Amino acid sequence: MLSYEEILERALLVAAEELALEEAAETAGDQPLTDEDGEPVEVREVQTLADAGFMGQDNGVVIRLTDGREYTLSLKRYR
């Protein structure tokens, strides 16, 4: 049986894979993110922290963008 953290991690994985950064910027009334060449930045890859090689027990995801930036979202249980 999956833990709450594992279920939430899988939900984050699916949601992050479907991120449309250009649409999100437009919805917010802002310009889309662009790289050095002026091309729109998109999500290139999404992995769990464990699959991306992060050490530790935290659940979460790594989001890699086409401009080379990487972001992590970690799940921390506090109650």
KEROKOL-797295 format. One record per residue: x, y negated, z negated of N, C-alpha, C, O in turn; residue in one letter. Coordinates in pm, whole numbers, padded with zeros to 5 digits, always signed. Layout:
# KEROKOL-797295
XYZXYZXYZXYZa
...
# end
This chain:
# KEROKOL-797295
+00084+00118+00000+00000+00000+00000+00089-00125+00000+00186-00133-00075m
+00055-00220+00085+00133-00344+00095+00106-00435-00023-00005-00440-00076l
+00209-00509-00063+00193-00608-00169+00130-00734-00109+00125-00750+00013s
+00083-00823-00196+00029-00951-00151+00133-01025-00068+00102-01081+00036y
+00257-01025-00116+00364-01096-00047+00388-01040+00093+00410-01115+00187e
+00383-00908+00106+00403-00845+00236+00288-00878+00332+00312-00902+00451e
+00167-00879+00283+00052-00915+00367+00062-01061+00411+00039-01092+00528i
+00095-01149+00317+00110-01290+00352+00224-01311+00450+00214-01393+00541l
+00333-01238+00432+00447-01247+00523+00404-01208+00665+00441-01275+00762e
+00329-01102+00677+00283-01058+00810+00189-01161+00873+00192-01183+00994r
+00105-01224+00790+00016-01328+00840+00096-01449+00889+00064-01506+00993a
+00201-01487+00815+00288-01597+00857+00360-01563+00987+00375-01649+01074l
+00402-01440+01001+00471-01396+01121+00381-01414+01243+00424-01469+01344l
+00257-01367+01233+00162-01380+01344+00132-01526+01374+00131-01567+01490v
+00107-01605+01269+00074-01746+01289+00190-01822+01351+00169-01904+01441a
+00312-01796+01307+00428-01867+01359+00456-01830+01504+00500-01914+01582a
+00430-01705+01540+00452-01662+01679+00357-01735+01774+00388-01751+01892e
+00242-01778+01723+00143-01845+01807+00150-01998+01798+00063-02066+01852e
+00252-02052+01731+00264-02196+01718+00281-02262+01855+00365-02221+01935l
+00201-02363+01879+00213-02444+02001+00255-02583+01955+00170-02667+01926a
+00385-02607+01948+00437-02731+01892+00393-02853+01970+00365-02957+01911l
+00386-02842+02101+00344-02955+02184+00199-02992+02154+00165-03110+02141e
+00113-02891+02145-00028-02913+02111-00043-02974+01972-00124-03064+01952e
+00034-02924+01877+00026-02975+01739+00064-03123+01735-00001-03201+01664a
+00167-03162+01808+00208-03302+01812+00100-03388+01874+00070-03496+01824a
+00041-03341+01982-00065-03417+02048-00187-03432+01957-00247-03539+01952e
-00222-03326+01887-00335-03331+01795-00309-03432+01684-00402-03499+01638t
-00185-03443+01641-00148-03539+01536-00129-03680+01592-00101-03773+01517a
-00145-03695+01723-00128-03826+01785+00016-03868+01799+00047-03987+01801g
+00106-03770+01809+00249-03799+01818+00305-03741+01947+00238-03666+02018d
+00427-03777+01977+00497-03724+02094+00547-03583+02063+00581-03553+01949q
+00550-03497+02165+00604-03362+02141+00752-03367+02110+00823-03459+02151p
+00799-03267+02039+00942-03252+02012+01012-03221+02143+00964-03141+02223l
+01127-03284+02165+01203-03256+02287+01349-03231+02252+01399-03277+02149t
+01415-03158+02340+01557-03131+02320+01640-03242+02384+01584-03342+02430d
+01771-03225+02389+01861-03326+02444+01833-03357+02591+01862-03467+02638e
+01777-03260+02664+01747-03279+02806+01606-03331+02829+01563-03347+02944d
+01533-03359+02721+01396-03409+02733+01292-03300+02754+01175-03330+02777g
+01334-03175+02745+01241-03063+02761+01166-03039+02630+01225-03055+02523e
+01038-03001+02636+00964-02973+02513+01026-02858+02434+01069-02758+02492p
+01032-02874+02303+01084-02770+02214+00971-02672+02183+00858-02711+02154v
+01004-02545+02191+00906-02439+02163+00965-02340+02063+01085-02341+02036e
+00879-02256+02009+00925-02149+01921+00989-02042+02009+00926-01990+02101v
+01114-02010+01981+01187-01909+02057+01173-01770+01996+01158-01670+02066r
+01178-01767+01861+01177-01637+01793+01127-01654+01650+01152-01756+01586e
+01057-01553+01603+01011-01550+01465+01043-01412+01410+01012-01310+01472v
+01105-01409+01291+01138-01283+01225+01110-01295+01077+01105-01404+01021q
+01090-01179+01014+01084-01180+00869+01223-01213+00817+01322-01195+00888t
+01231-01259+00693+01361-01287+00634+01449-01163+00633+01568-01171+00663l
+01390-01050+00600+01466-00924+00594+01520-00886+00732+01636-00849+00745a
+01435-00895+00835+01478-00860+00970+01585-00956+01023+01667-00918+01106d
+01583-01080+00974+01681-01180+01017+01813-01168+00939+01907-01243+00965a
+01820-01073+00844+01943-01048+00772+01961-01129+00645+02071-01132+00589g
+01856-01195+00597+01867-01271+00473+01875-01174+00357+01800-01076+00351f
+01966-01200+00265+01983-01117+00147+01886-01165+00040+01856-01284+00032m
+01838-01077-00040+01749-01114-00148+01616-01043-00137+01593-00964-00045g
+01529-01072-00230+01401-01004-00238+01284-01089-00189+01169-01043-00191q
+01311-01213-00146+01202-01301-00104+01138-01253+00025+01205-01201+00114d
+01009-01273+00034+00937-01249+00157+00921-01384+00228+00918-01488+00163n
+00911-01381+00358+00893-01502+00435+00936-01481+00579+00960-01368+00622g
+00945-01591+00654+00980-01582+00794+01085-01687+00831+01099-01789+00764v
+01158-01658+00937+01252-01751+00999+01191-01790+01133+01150-01704+01211v
+01186-01920+01159+01136-01970+01287+01254-02033+01360+01316-02127+01310i
+01285-01981+01478+01394-02035+01559+01334-02107+01679+01248-02054+01749r
+01381-02229+01701+01329-02312+01810+01425-02311+01929+01542-02275+01916l
+01373-02350+02045+01452-02348+02167+01565-02450+02166+01657-02440+02247t
+01561-02549+02076+01671-02646+02069+01780-02603+01972+01874-02678+01946d
+01769-02480+01917+01871-02425+01828+01843-02443+01680+01913-02385+01597g
+01743-02522+01646+01712-02539+01504+01644-02415+01448+01576-02342+01520r
+01665-02392+01318+01603-02278+01250+01541-02326+01120+01597-02411+01051e
+01426-02271+01088+01355-02305+00966+01313-02176+00897+01280-02077+00963y
+01313-02177+00765+01263-02063+00689+01142-02105+00607+01136-02215+00554t
+01047-02015+00599+00932-02029+00511+00938-01912+00415+00930-01796+00456l
+00952-01943+00287+00963-01838+00185+00838-01836+00099+00778-01939+00069s
+00802-01716+00060+00689-01697-00031+00743-01680-00172+00826-01593-00196l
+00695-01760-00262+00736-01751-00403+00610-01738-00487+00524-01826-00487k
+00600-01631-00559+00486-01611-00647+00515-01680-00780+00621-01659-00840r
+00422-01762-00826+00445-01830-00953+00337-01803-01056+00352-01847-01170y
+00234-01734-01024+00134-01690-01122+00095-01548-01098+00012-01494-01171r
# end
